[in-house]
């Protein structure tokens, strides 16, 4: 704080300030009294009429006088206060203001501040599942460990230790958590909150690519169970996913407004795709017929439950179908992998597969996706026909 001469403050130039000297000081009758050290310029001890004692530093910089508190006695011993004043004097000699620097440090953003801004600038508007996963990592792991810590004080060792702690429970999840923290800290660099990202260089855990593909026999058993449940919103949604290769969230979030009138083309709006880009694909005859049946139930959401509300998840139905079908190690997302693998093994180009599945890795493909519309329709119909042949073999 800036201060000048105060009427109720007496100042005394005295001997070297020591612990014994400070203990011997008596409270003044009123106001406060400052005793300055005879060796270290500006270093002093203030004693108030109530008996409180605190170390201070008096200095002038750029024509202004400052007198910040260093710390209370006896919480701060003389040696510690003297060392801090010496550090401050070095800053003053360099033309720096230690009081302003201390204010900046107190106002410096914490990891909690980082999370709040990261949520507003990065997570808002992202897919609900993506947002939920990231927020869980922050609330369960990152914030309990670092929430009150200043970002500038966060070290590489801090981040690496958190990664090791998470690895002990879930190695792959640990990688995702540290990736989220690293991305947020990169934002902090952009905002000029920090100069270096302490997450850089952390050795991630080895991840084995999971590529579970359904065999023809598994497809037969799966579709047999789906047909038994025909008309059930969740079962029809799973069949829709299996025949289009779409993501679960895309199927459950779409509306009939996203399809053309005869239900042969699906234009996924950016709001429901992972990449937040519009994606258009043709629909096999089997999917068109399924949608026609679903539209008779509700003409807005294709997949609604018995309550008349949009289905938010298919996990219960999927769990039951897997158990009965004997394919319990398969996820809904594996249905998407199955389409990609089938098309690839039958000679479909990577560009066509990317256009069907809505992958973003092939930038040129996405840009010229309209070129492949006719081919996409042929390939998806070929897959759908193959599924029908597997699940409904002809009888000679």
C-alpha positions as CSV (number, residue, x, y, z in Angstrom):
1,X,0.0,0.0,0.0
2,X,1.2,3.5,-0.7
3,X,1.6,5.6,2.4
4,X,3.1,8.9,3.5
5,X,3.9,10.3,6.9
6,X,1.1,9.4,9.3
7,X,0.3,11.6,12.3
8,X,-0.3,8.8,14.7
9,X,2.9,7.0,13.7
10,X,6.3,7.6,15.3
11,X,9.4,6.5,13.6
12,X,12.7,5.7,15.2
13,X,16.0,5.0,13.6
14,X,17.5,2.4,15.9
15,X,19.9,-0.5,16.3
16,X,19.9,-3.7,14.3
17,X,16.6,-5.4,14.5
18,X,16.9,-8.8,16.3
19,X,14.5,-11.2,17.9
20,X,15.5,-10.1,21.4
21,X,15.1,-6.5,20.4
22,X,11.6,-7.1,19.0
23,X,10.5,-9.0,22.1
24,X,11.6,-6.1,24.3
25,X,9.5,-3.5,22.5
26,X,6.6,-2.1,24.4
27,X,3.3,-0.9,22.9
28,X,3.0,2.9,22.5
29,X,0.3,4.8,24.4
30,X,-1.6,5.3,21.2
31,X,-1.3,4.8,17.5
32,X,1.8,2.8,16.4
33,X,5.5,3.1,16.4
34,X,8.0,1.9,13.8
35,X,11.6,1.0,14.6
36,X,13.9,0.9,11.6
37,X,16.9,-1.4,11.2
38,X,20.2,0.4,11.3
39,X,21.7,-1.8,8.5
40,X,19.0,-2.8,6.0
41,X,17.5,0.3,4.5
42,X,13.7,0.5,4.9
43,X,13.4,-2.7,7.1
44,X,11.5,-2.1,10.2
45,X,9.2,-3.4,12.9
46,X,5.8,-1.7,13.6
47,X,4.3,-2.0,17.1
48,X,0.7,-0.9,17.7
49,X,-1.0,0.3,20.9
50,X,-2.7,-3.1,21.1
51,X,0.6,-4.8,21.2
52,X,0.6,-6.3,17.7
53,X,4.0,-6.4,16.0
54,X,4.6,-6.7,12.2
55,X,7.6,-6.3,10.0
56,X,7.4,-3.7,7.2
57,X,9.5,-2.3,4.3
58,X,9.5,1.4,3.5
59,X,10.8,2.3,0.0
60,X,10.3,4.9,-2.7
61,X,9.9,4.2,-6.4
62,X,9.1,6.5,-9.2
63,X,8.3,9.3,-6.8
64,X,5.9,7.3,-4.6
65,X,6.4,6.0,-1.1
66,X,5.3,2.4,-0.3
67,X,5.1,0.7,3.1
68,X,3.9,-2.9,2.7
69,X,3.7,-5.4,5.5
70,X,6.1,-8.3,5.4
71,X,4.6,-10.5,8.0
72,X,3.4,-10.5,11.6
73,X,5.7,-11.3,14.6
74,X,6.2,-14.0,15.9
75,X,4.7,-16.0,13.0
76,X,7.5,-14.4,11.0
77,X,10.9,-14.6,12.8
78,X,13.4,-11.7,12.2
79,X,15.6,-13.8,10.0
80,X,12.8,-14.7,7.6
81,X,11.5,-11.1,7.4
82,X,15.1,-9.8,6.8
83,X,15.6,-12.3,3.9
84,X,12.3,-11.3,2.3
85,X,13.2,-7.6,2.6
86,X,16.6,-8.3,0.9
87,X,14.7,-10.0,-1.9
88,X,12.4,-7.0,-2.2
89,X,15.4,-4.6,-2.2
90,X,16.9,-6.5,-5.1
91,X,13.7,-6.1,-7.1
92,X,13.6,-2.4,-6.3
93,X,17.1,-2.0,-7.5
94,X,16.0,-3.5,-10.8
95,X,13.2,-0.9,-11.0
96,X,10.5,-3.5,-10.1
97,X,7.8,-2.8,-7.6
98,X,7.6,-5.8,-5.2
99,X,4.2,-4.6,-3.9
100,X,2.7,-4.6,-7.3
101,X,4.3,-7.9,-8.1
102,X,2.7,-9.4,-5.0
103,X,-0.7,-8.1,-6.0
104,X,-0.3,-9.6,-9.4
105,X,0.6,-13.0,-7.8
106,X,-2.4,-12.8,-5.6
107,X,-4.6,-12.0,-8.6
108,X,-2.9,-14.7,-10.8
109,X,-5.4,-17.3,-12.1
110,X,-5.8,-20.6,-10.5
111,X,-6.5,-24.0,-12.1
112,X,-10.1,-23.5,-11.1
113,X,-10.1,-20.2,-13.0
114,X,-8.7,-22.0,-16.0
115,X,-11.4,-24.6,-15.8
116,X,-14.2,-22.0,-15.7
117,X,-12.8,-20.2,-18.7
118,X,-12.1,-23.4,-20.6
119,X,-15.7,-24.5,-20.1
120,X,-17.0,-21.3,-21.6
121,X,-14.6,-21.0,-24.5
122,X,-14.1,-24.6,-25.4
123,X,-16.6,-27.0,-23.9
124,X,-19.7,-25.0,-24.6
125,X,-21.3,-26.0,-27.8
126,X,-19.4,-29.4,-28.0
127,X,-21.2,-32.7,-28.0
128,X,-22.9,-33.6,-24.8
129,X,-21.0,-36.8,-24.3
130,X,-17.6,-35.1,-25.0
131,X,-18.5,-32.4,-22.5
132,X,-19.6,-34.8,-19.8
133,X,-16.4,-36.9,-20.1
134,X,-14.2,-33.9,-19.8
135,X,-16.1,-32.3,-16.9
136,X,-15.9,-35.6,-15.0
137,X,-12.1,-35.7,-15.4
138,X,-11.8,-32.2,-14.1
139,X,-14.2,-32.5,-11.2
140,X,-13.1,-35.9,-10.0
141,X,-9.3,-35.7,-10.6
142,X,-7.9,-32.4,-11.8
143,X,-9.7,-29.9,-9.6
144,X,-9.3,-31.9,-6.3
145,X,-5.6,-32.1,-7.0
146,X,-4.9,-28.6,-8.4
147,X,-8.0,-26.4,-8.0
148,X,-6.6,-23.8,-5.7
149,X,-3.1,-23.9,-7.2
150,X,-1.9,-21.0,-9.3
151,X,-1.4,-22.0,-12.9
152,X,2.0,-20.4,-13.0
153,X,3.0,-22.7,-10.1
154,X,1.9,-25.9,-11.7
155,X,4.9,-28.0,-12.6
156,X,5.6,-30.9,-14.9
157,X,6.1,-33.2,-11.9
158,X,2.6,-32.2,-10.6
159,X,1.0,-33.2,-13.9
160,X,3.0,-36.3,-14.3
161,X,2.1,-37.5,-10.8
162,X,-1.6,-36.9,-11.5
163,X,-1.3,-39.0,-14.6
164,X,0.4,-41.8,-12.7
165,X,-2.3,-41.7,-10.0
166,X,-5.0,-42.0,-12.7
167,X,-3.1,-44.7,-14.6
168,X,-3.2,-46.9,-11.5
169,X,-7.0,-47.1,-12.0
170,X,-7.5,-46.6,-15.7
171,X,-4.5,-46.2,-18.1
172,X,-6.5,-45.1,-21.1
173,X,-8.7,-42.7,-19.1
174,X,-5.5,-41.3,-17.7
175,X,-4.4,-40.4,-21.2
176,X,-7.7,-38.7,-21.9
177,X,-7.5,-36.7,-18.7
178,X,-4.0,-35.4,-19.3
179,X,-5.0,-34.5,-22.9
180,X,-7.8,-32.4,-21.6
181,X,-5.5,-30.6,-19.1
182,X,-2.9,-30.1,-21.7
183,X,-5.4,-28.6,-24.1
184,X,-6.7,-26.2,-21.4
185,X,-3.1,-25.2,-20.5
186,X,-2.4,-24.5,-24.2
187,X,-5.4,-22.1,-24.1
188,X,-3.8,-20.5,-21.0
189,X,-0.7,-19.9,-23.1
190,X,-2.8,-18.2,-25.7
191,X,-4.4,-16.0,-23.0
192,X,-0.9,-15.2,-21.8
193,X,-1.5,-16.7,-18.4
194,X,1.6,-18.9,-18.6
195,X,4.6,-19.1,-20.9
196,X,5.1,-22.9,-20.8
197,X,2.7,-25.8,-20.7
198,X,3.7,-28.1,-17.8
199,X,1.9,-31.1,-19.4
200,X,4.3,-31.2,-22.4
201,X,6.5,-34.2,-22.5
202,X,4.4,-36.5,-20.3
203,X,4.8,-40.1,-21.4
204,X,1.3,-41.4,-22.2
205,X,0.3,-45.0,-21.6
206,X,0.3,-47.5,-24.4
207,X,-3.1,-48.0,-25.9
208,X,-4.1,-51.0,-27.9
209,X,-6.5,-50.2,-30.7
210,X,-9.9,-51.9,-30.1
211,X,-11.4,-53.2,-33.3
212,X,-14.1,-55.7,-32.5
213,X,-15.9,-56.8,-35.7
214,X,-19.0,-58.9,-35.8
215,X,-18.7,-62.2,-37.6
216,X,-21.5,-63.3,-40.1
217,X,-22.8,-65.7,-37.4
218,X,-22.9,-62.9,-34.8
219,X,-24.7,-60.6,-37.3
220,X,-27.3,-63.3,-37.9
221,X,-27.9,-63.8,-34.1
222,X,-28.0,-60.0,-33.6
223,X,-30.5,-59.3,-36.3
224,X,-32.6,-62.2,-35.2
225,X,-33.0,-60.6,-31.8
226,X,-33.6,-57.1,-33.3
227,X,-36.4,-58.5,-35.4
228,X,-38.0,-60.1,-32.4
229,X,-38.1,-56.6,-30.9
230,X,-39.2,-54.8,-34.1
231,X,-41.3,-51.8,-33.3
232,X,-39.4,-51.2,-30.0
233,X,-37.8,-47.8,-30.2
234,X,-34.4,-48.8,-28.8
235,X,-34.2,-52.0,-30.9
236,X,-35.1,-50.1,-34.1
237,X,-32.5,-47.5,-33.2
238,X,-29.8,-50.2,-32.9
239,X,-30.8,-51.6,-36.2
240,X,-30.6,-48.1,-37.8
241,X,-27.1,-47.7,-36.4
242,X,-26.1,-51.2,-37.6
243,X,-27.2,-50.5,-41.2
244,X,-25.9,-46.9,-41.5
245,X,-22.7,-46.9,-39.5
246,X,-23.8,-43.7,-37.7
247,X,-22.8,-42.8,-34.2
248,X,-25.3,-43.6,-31.4
249,X,-25.8,-39.9,-30.6
250,X,-26.5,-39.1,-34.2
251,X,-29.3,-41.7,-34.4
252,X,-30.9,-40.7,-31.1
253,X,-30.7,-36.9,-31.8
254,X,-32.0,-36.8,-35.4
255,X,-35.5,-35.8,-36.4
256,X,-37.5,-36.6,-39.5
257,X,-36.8,-33.1,-40.7
258,X,-33.2,-34.3,-41.3
259,X,-34.4,-36.8,-44.0
260,X,-35.7,-36.1,-47.5
261,X,-39.4,-36.7,-48.1
262,X,-39.0,-40.3,-49.4
263,X,-36.6,-41.2,-46.6
264,X,-33.8,-42.2,-49.0
265,X,-31.2,-39.6,-47.9
266,X,-30.2,-38.5,-44.4
267,X,-28.7,-35.0,-44.0
268,X,-27.2,-35.0,-40.5
269,X,-27.1,-31.4,-39.2
270,X,-23.9,-30.1,-37.7
271,X,-25.5,-30.0,-34.3
272,X,-25.6,-33.8,-34.0
273,X,-22.3,-34.8,-35.7
274,X,-19.0,-35.3,-33.8
275,X,-17.1,-32.9,-36.1
276,X,-19.9,-30.3,-35.9
277,X,-20.2,-30.4,-39.7
278,X,-23.2,-31.2,-41.9
279,X,-22.9,-34.8,-43.3
280,X,-25.1,-36.3,-46.0
281,X,-25.5,-40.1,-46.7
282,X,-27.8,-42.3,-48.7
283,X,-30.0,-44.8,-47.0
284,X,-30.4,-48.5,-47.9
285,X,-33.9,-49.8,-48.7
286,X,-34.1,-51.6,-45.3
287,X,-33.4,-48.3,-43.5
288,X,-36.0,-46.5,-45.5
289,X,-38.6,-49.1,-44.7
290,X,-37.7,-49.0,-41.0
291,X,-38.1,-45.2,-41.0
292,X,-41.4,-45.4,-42.8
293,X,-42.7,-47.7,-40.0
294,X,-41.2,-45.4,-37.3
295,X,-42.9,-42.3,-38.9
296,X,-46.3,-43.9,-38.4
297,X,-45.5,-43.9,-34.6
298,X,-44.2,-40.3,-34.4
299,X,-43.6,-37.9,-37.2
300,X,-40.9,-35.8,-35.4
301,X,-38.5,-38.1,-33.6
302,X,-37.8,-41.5,-35.3
303,X,-36.9,-43.2,-32.1
304,X,-39.2,-42.6,-29.1
305,X,-39.9,-44.9,-26.2
306,X,-43.2,-46.2,-24.7
307,X,-43.5,-43.0,-22.8
308,X,-43.7,-41.0,-26.0
309,X,-40.4,-39.2,-25.3
310,X,-37.2,-39.3,-27.3
311,X,-34.9,-42.2,-26.4
312,X,-31.7,-40.9,-24.8
313,X,-29.8,-44.2,-24.6
314,X,-30.2,-47.8,-25.7
315,X,-27.9,-49.4,-23.1
316,X,-30.6,-51.5,-21.4
317,X,-31.9,-52.9,-24.7
318,X,-28.4,-53.4,-26.0
319,X,-27.3,-55.2,-22.9
320,X,-30.3,-57.6,-23.1
321,X,-29.7,-58.3,-26.8
322,X,-26.0,-59.0,-26.3
323,X,-26.7,-61.4,-23.6
324,X,-29.3,-63.4,-25.5
325,X,-27.2,-63.3,-28.7
326,X,-24.1,-64.4,-26.9
327,X,-22.0,-61.4,-28.1
328,X,-21.5,-59.6,-24.8
329,X,-18.1,-58.2,-25.7
330,X,-19.5,-56.0,-28.4
331,X,-20.4,-52.4,-28.0
332,X,-22.9,-50.3,-30.1
333,X,-19.9,-48.5,-31.6
334,X,-18.5,-51.8,-32.8
335,X,-21.5,-51.9,-35.3
336,X,-19.9,-48.8,-36.9
337,X,-16.5,-50.6,-37.1
338,X,-18.2,-53.6,-38.7
339,X,-19.5,-51.5,-41.6
340,X,-16.1,-49.9,-42.2
341,X,-14.3,-53.2,-42.1
342,X,-16.8,-54.9,-44.4
343,X,-16.6,-52.1,-47.0
344,X,-12.8,-52.1,-46.9
345,X,-12.5,-55.9,-47.3
346,X,-14.8,-55.7,-50.3
347,X,-12.6,-53.2,-52.1
348,X,-14.4,-50.0,-51.2
349,X,-12.0,-47.0,-51.4
350,X,-11.0,-45.2,-48.2
351,X,-12.5,-42.1,-49.6
352,X,-15.9,-43.7,-50.0
353,X,-15.7,-45.2,-46.5
354,X,-14.7,-41.9,-45.0
355,X,-17.6,-40.2,-46.8
356,X,-20.1,-42.8,-45.5
357,X,-18.9,-42.8,-41.9
358,X,-18.3,-39.0,-41.7
359,X,-14.6,-39.2,-40.9
360,X,-12.6,-36.0,-40.9
361,X,-9.1,-37.3,-41.4
362,X,-9.4,-37.2,-45.2
363,X,-9.9,-33.5,-45.7
364,X,-10.1,-33.7,-49.5
365,X,-12.8,-36.4,-49.2
366,X,-15.0,-34.2,-47.1
367,X,-14.6,-31.3,-49.5
368,X,-15.6,-33.4,-52.5
369,X,-18.0,-35.8,-50.8
370,X,-20.7,-35.0,-53.4
371,X,-18.7,-36.8,-56.1
372,X,-19.2,-40.1,-54.2
373,X,-23.0,-39.9,-53.6
374,X,-23.9,-42.5,-56.2
375,X,-21.1,-44.8,-55.2
376,X,-22.0,-44.4,-51.5
377,X,-25.6,-45.5,-52.2
378,X,-24.3,-48.6,-54.0
379,X,-21.9,-49.6,-51.3
380,X,-24.4,-49.1,-48.4
381,X,-27.0,-51.0,-50.2
382,X,-24.5,-53.8,-50.9
383,X,-23.8,-54.0,-47.2
384,X,-27.5,-54.0,-46.2
385,X,-28.2,-56.7,-48.8
386,X,-25.4,-58.8,-47.4
387,X,-26.8,-58.5,-43.9
388,X,-30.2,-59.6,-45.2
389,X,-28.6,-62.6,-46.9
390,X,-26.9,-63.5,-43.7
391,X,-29.9,-63.1,-41.5
392,X,-32.4,-64.5,-44.0
393,X,-30.7,-67.2,-45.9
394,X,-32.7,-68.5,-48.9
395,X,-34.2,-71.9,-48.7
396,X,-33.5,-74.1,-51.7
